[in-house]
Amino acid sequence: MKSSSLLLLSGLSLFSISFSAQAQKRKMPPKPSATEVYDSVGQPAVPLGGTEKYAQFLADHQKYPAAAMQRGAQGTVKVSFVIEKTGTVNEVKVESPVAPELDAEAIRLIKSGPHWTPAKNHGLVVRQRVVVPVSFVMSPGSTVVRSGKDQPITTSAADIAASANPNRPAVVAPDRPTQPVGGNQVFFDWVEKNQKYPLLARQRKIQGKVIMEFVVQADGSLTDARIVKRLGSGLDEEALRLIKTAPKWEPAMFQGKPIKQKMVLPVLFQL
């Protein structure tokens, strides 16, 4: 009798071990493919530094294309991309196009962004597809002013940040947009008087407009000048020199306080 009992108990023990092993085997997730891209994961990818820092990076480095701004083009470009297992950004593409210039800028912005902490699924590092909306907005405060020489000065209220809190840009419509001291005509007269037509451009008979972007600070100084559209043959460098040496402007005003405002300005070269 004792012998039978022992055999029965041994059989139960073997059955329990076998059942437990099968249960554990069923719970083990399949090993992901090295090339598979996940849309949904247990632990999503996160930008290095966090989402707030990433959003600030996008806001600080976005450049509103001059051509799109002048046409009044705006909207939200949805960009999808893959976060690789190394945290790098790959396969960047536009999911919802708005305008060619805005789409291209959205792709450039995402590609220039920081690395990410890669996604994990069931404890394993995997590739994940992420979609980020990149918004280009011109508020109702945006204006286009034309001088007597038909040279537009384009302002975007979407690029205005309250100077009192520079670490937290605020999109506002100014109560009074920035403008050159003495008016547009005075500024363009200054440009014409101080312009030095490059010899190479003169020899090649090159003329046209170099589109410049700059920021009028709260104190009226012109900073962060960059070339948006080039002509070459020394004209780009001359346009940049003119903006950097230009006299101060009257700053934009919001609720009685001066604020900084981004400008897009064509510098005309005509023989």
C-alpha positions as CSV (number, residue, x, y, z in Angstrom):
1,M,0.0,0.0,0.0
2,K,2.7,2.4,0.8
3,S,4.4,1.6,-2.5
4,S,1.2,2.6,-4.4
5,S,0.8,5.8,-2.5
6,L,4.3,6.8,-3.4
7,L,3.8,6.1,-7.0
8,L,0.6,8.1,-7.1
9,L,2.3,11.0,-5.4
10,S,5.2,10.9,-7.8
11,G,2.8,10.9,-10.7
12,L,1.0,14.0,-9.4
13,S,4.3,15.8,-8.9
14,L,5.4,15.0,-12.5
15,F,2.0,16.2,-13.8
16,S,2.3,19.5,-11.9
17,I,5.8,20.2,-13.1
18,S,4.8,19.4,-16.7
19,F,1.6,21.6,-16.5
20,S,3.6,24.5,-15.0
21,A,6.3,24.3,-17.7
22,Q,3.6,24.4,-20.5
23,A,1.9,27.4,-18.9
24,Q,5.1,29.3,-18.7
25,K,5.9,28.4,-22.3
26,R,2.5,29.7,-23.4
27,K,3.1,33.1,-21.6
28,M,6.4,33.7,-23.3
29,P,5.9,36.4,-26.1
30,P,7.4,35.7,-29.5
31,K,10.7,37.3,-30.1
32,P,10.3,40.4,-32.3
33,S,11.8,40.6,-35.7
34,A,14.9,42.8,-36.0
35,T,13.3,44.9,-38.7
36,E,9.7,45.0,-37.5
37,V,8.3,48.5,-36.8
38,Y,5.8,48.8,-34.0
39,D,3.0,51.4,-33.9
40,S,1.9,50.4,-30.3
41,V,4.4,49.3,-27.7
42,G,4.4,48.7,-23.9
43,Q,7.0,51.4,-23.3
44,P,6.9,54.1,-26.0
45,A,10.0,55.9,-27.3
46,V,10.7,59.3,-25.6
47,P,12.9,62.2,-26.8
48,L,16.1,62.7,-24.8
49,G,15.3,65.3,-22.2
50,G,11.6,64.7,-22.2
51,T,8.6,65.8,-24.4
52,E,8.6,69.4,-23.1
53,K,12.2,69.9,-24.0
54,Y,11.5,68.4,-27.4
55,A,8.6,70.7,-28.0
56,Q,10.7,73.6,-27.1
57,F,13.4,72.5,-29.5
58,L,10.8,72.4,-32.3
59,A,9.6,75.8,-31.4
60,D,13.1,77.3,-31.2
61,H,14.4,75.8,-34.5
62,Q,11.4,76.1,-36.7
63,K,11.9,78.5,-39.6
64,Y,8.8,79.7,-41.4
65,P,9.6,79.6,-45.1
66,A,9.4,83.1,-46.6
67,A,7.6,82.1,-49.7
68,A,4.9,80.3,-47.7
69,M,4.6,83.2,-45.3
70,Q,4.1,85.7,-48.1
71,R,1.4,83.5,-49.6
72,G,-0.3,83.2,-46.3
73,A,0.2,79.4,-46.3
74,Q,-0.3,77.8,-42.9
75,G,-1.5,74.6,-41.3
76,T,-0.3,71.5,-39.4
77,V,2.1,69.0,-41.2
78,K,1.9,65.6,-39.7
79,V,5.3,63.9,-39.9
80,S,5.9,60.2,-39.2
81,F,9.3,58.7,-38.5
82,V,10.9,55.6,-37.1
83,I,12.8,55.6,-33.8
84,E,15.5,53.0,-34.3
85,K,16.8,50.7,-31.6
86,T,19.8,53.1,-31.3
87,G,17.5,56.1,-30.7
88,T,18.2,57.7,-34.0
89,V,15.4,59.1,-36.3
90,N,14.9,57.4,-39.6
91,E,12.4,57.1,-42.5
92,V,11.0,60.6,-42.0
93,K,8.0,61.3,-44.2
94,V,5.0,63.7,-44.4
95,E,1.7,62.0,-43.7
96,S,-0.6,65.0,-44.3
97,P,1.0,67.6,-46.6
98,V,0.0,71.3,-46.4
99,A,2.3,73.2,-48.7
100,P,5.6,72.2,-50.4
101,E,7.7,74.7,-48.4
102,L,6.1,73.9,-45.1
103,D,6.3,70.1,-45.7
104,A,10.1,70.4,-46.5
105,E,10.7,72.5,-43.4
106,A,8.8,70.1,-41.2
107,I,11.0,67.2,-42.4
108,R,14.1,69.3,-41.9
109,L,13.0,70.1,-38.4
110,I,12.4,66.5,-37.4
111,K,15.6,65.3,-38.9
112,S,17.6,67.9,-37.0
113,G,16.0,66.9,-33.7
114,P,17.7,65.1,-30.8
115,H,18.0,61.4,-30.3
116,W,15.3,59.4,-28.5
117,T,15.3,56.8,-25.8
118,P,14.1,53.8,-27.9
119,A,10.8,51.9,-27.3
120,K,10.5,48.6,-25.5
121,N,8.0,45.9,-25.9
122,H,7.9,43.0,-23.4
123,G,11.2,44.1,-22.1
124,L,12.9,44.1,-25.5
125,V,14.2,47.2,-27.4
126,V,12.2,47.6,-30.6
127,R,11.7,50.0,-33.5
128,Q,8.7,52.3,-33.2
129,R,6.9,54.6,-35.6
130,V,6.1,58.0,-34.2
131,V,3.8,60.7,-35.6
132,V,4.5,64.4,-34.6
133,P,2.4,67.3,-35.8
134,V,4.4,70.4,-36.8
135,S,2.2,73.5,-36.9
136,F,2.8,76.6,-39.0
137,V,0.5,79.4,-37.8
138,M,0.2,83.0,-38.8
139,S,-2.0,84.7,-36.3
140,P,-4.5,87.5,-37.2
141,G,-1.8,90.0,-36.2
142,S,0.4,89.1,-39.1
143,T,0.7,91.9,-41.6
144,V,2.4,92.7,-44.9
145,V,3.5,96.3,-45.3
146,R,4.6,97.7,-48.7
147,S,6.8,100.7,-49.1
148,G,6.7,103.2,-51.9
149,K,9.3,101.0,-53.7
150,D,6.9,98.0,-53.6
151,Q,9.2,96.1,-51.2
152,P,7.2,94.0,-48.8
153,I,8.0,93.7,-45.1
154,T,6.4,90.5,-43.9
155,T,5.8,90.0,-40.2
156,S,4.6,86.8,-38.5
157,A,2.9,87.2,-35.1
158,A,3.4,83.5,-34.6
159,D,7.1,84.2,-34.1
160,I,6.6,86.9,-31.4
161,A,7.7,86.0,-27.9
162,A,7.1,88.1,-24.9
163,S,10.4,89.6,-23.8
164,A,9.5,89.4,-20.2
165,N,9.6,85.6,-20.3
166,P,12.1,84.6,-23.0
167,N,12.2,81.0,-21.9
168,R,8.5,80.5,-22.6
169,P,7.6,81.9,-26.0
170,A,4.0,83.2,-26.4
171,V,2.2,83.5,-29.6
172,V,0.5,86.8,-29.6
173,A,-0.8,89.4,-32.0
174,P,1.0,92.7,-31.3
175,D,-1.0,95.8,-30.6
176,R,1.5,97.6,-32.8
177,P,3.8,95.7,-35.2
178,T,7.5,96.6,-35.4
179,Q,8.6,99.2,-38.0
180,P,11.7,101.1,-39.0
181,V,12.3,104.4,-37.1
182,G,10.9,107.1,-39.3
183,G,8.9,104.7,-41.4
184,N,9.5,102.2,-44.2
185,Q,10.7,104.7,-46.8
186,V,13.4,106.1,-44.5
187,F,14.7,102.5,-44.0
188,F,14.8,101.7,-47.7
189,D,16.5,105.0,-48.4
190,W,19.1,104.0,-45.9
191,V,19.6,100.6,-47.5
192,E,19.9,102.3,-51.0
193,K,22.4,104.8,-49.7
194,N,24.6,102.3,-47.8
195,Q,24.4,99.4,-50.3
196,K,27.7,98.4,-52.0
197,Y,26.9,96.5,-55.2
198,P,29.5,93.6,-55.3
199,L,31.8,93.9,-58.3
200,L,31.3,90.3,-59.3
201,A,27.5,90.7,-59.4
202,R,27.8,93.9,-61.4
203,Q,30.1,92.2,-63.9
204,R,27.7,89.3,-64.3
205,K,24.8,91.7,-64.4
206,I,23.0,89.9,-61.6
207,Q,20.1,91.6,-59.9
208,G,17.1,90.7,-57.9
209,K,16.0,90.3,-54.2
210,V,17.9,88.5,-51.4
211,I,15.3,87.5,-48.9
212,M,16.5,88.1,-45.3
213,E,15.1,87.0,-42.0
214,F,15.9,88.7,-38.7
215,V,14.5,89.5,-35.2
216,V,13.7,93.0,-34.0
217,Q,14.4,92.8,-30.3
218,A,12.6,94.6,-27.5
219,D,15.2,97.3,-27.6
220,G,14.8,97.8,-31.3
221,S,18.1,96.1,-32.3
222,L,18.2,93.7,-35.3
223,T,19.6,90.3,-34.5
224,D,19.7,86.7,-35.7
225,A,20.0,87.7,-39.3
226,R,20.0,84.9,-41.9
227,I,19.6,84.5,-45.6
228,V,16.4,82.8,-46.7
229,K,16.7,83.1,-50.4
230,R,20.1,83.6,-52.1
231,L,21.2,85.3,-55.3
232,G,25.0,84.6,-55.1
233,S,27.9,86.5,-56.6
234,G,28.4,88.4,-53.3
235,L,24.9,89.8,-53.1
236,D,23.9,87.5,-50.2
237,E,26.9,88.7,-48.1
238,E,26.1,92.3,-48.8
239,A,22.4,91.9,-47.8
240,L,23.5,90.2,-44.6
241,R,26.0,93.1,-43.9
242,L,23.2,95.7,-44.5
243,I,20.8,94.1,-42.0
244,K,23.6,93.7,-39.4
245,T,24.6,97.3,-39.6
246,A,21.1,98.8,-40.0
247,P,19.8,101.3,-37.5
248,K,17.4,100.3,-34.8
249,W,13.7,99.8,-35.4
250,E,10.7,100.7,-33.2
251,P,9.9,97.4,-31.4
252,A,6.5,95.7,-31.6
253,M,4.2,96.5,-28.6
254,F,1.9,94.2,-26.7
255,Q,-0.2,95.5,-23.8
256,G,2.0,98.5,-23.5
257,K,5.3,96.5,-23.4
258,P,7.9,96.1,-26.1
259,I,8.3,92.6,-27.4
260,K,10.6,90.9,-30.0
261,Q,9.3,90.1,-33.5
262,K,10.7,88.1,-36.4
263,M,10.7,89.7,-39.8
264,V,11.2,88.6,-43.4
265,L,12.6,91.4,-45.6
266,P,13.7,91.4,-49.3
267,V,16.8,93.4,-50.0
268,L,16.6,94.7,-53.6
269,F,19.6,94.8,-55.8
270,Q,19.0,96.6,-59.1
271,L,21.5,97.8,-61.7
